Amino acid sequence: MSNKPMILVVEDDAAVRNLMAVTLETRGYRYHLAPNGTEALIEATTHQPDVILLDLGLPDMDGVEIIRKVRSWSAMPIIVISARSEDSDKVEALDAGADDYLTKPFSVDEMLARIRVALRRLNADQQAVSRENTCYENGSLRIDYAAGCAWIGDEEIHLTPIEYRLLCLLARNTGKVLTHNYILKEIWGSYTSSEVGSLRVFMAMLRKKLQVGGDAQPYIQTHIGIGYRMLRQDRTTEDAQ
């Protein structure tokens, strides 16, 4: 069992916590449970889980604070599972460093799917460490960071400087939802609500260019009102489901 992924479940509702624990156990995952933020931080630092499933409404501290604390020392995937369904809550959690956001009530199948996506991203990131400074590959998409060029298959994509920077930002965060705020700050250095419209235009142009050569793989996923995510494309498009 030692080679199985370790999941940290941070949830104060005992019934929900037990459901998640049973689900993980039946699927062969190792897990640790934390009913509050204090124990969550202790578990995270002590056991270094592969993925954290985090409720935001904890009795001793807000889950967003936990995200920020963990992000100060680790890039481990954090999937928020919360009853807070407003876009503003999702944006706050994602801006703080969460990788994904699942709204309660949730299906265990969807929870497991989100975990698989997070683990695939983690594995891909680990495999890419040695070549991160040179080349990125995802399905038919290839980016040569050193040359500053991108291809779909054997055909080069002709990108403007901003489109290329957007593509690289999404690529380096494959599988992670990036908010409008985060993207604008990273690419333009500032954020105003009026700039979101410009970002949508650039993303639409980038999407169109990624379809060169008839490649139908959906690389960029839109989270309406929140932001964008680069999907991991291996030989299938299951991450888009």
Secondary structure, 3 states (H helix, E strand, C coil): CCCCCEEEEECCCHHHHHHHHHHHHHCCCEEEEECCHHHHHHHHHHHCCCEEEECCECCCCEHHHHHHHHHCCCCCCEEEEECCCCHHHHHHHHHHCCCEEEECCCCHHHHHHHHHHHHHHHHHHHHHHHHCCCEEEECCEEEECCCCEEEECCEEECCCHHHHHHHHHHHHCCCCEEEHHHHHHHHHCCCCCCHHHHHHHHHHHHHHHHCHHHCCCCCEEEECCCEEEECCCCCCCHHHC
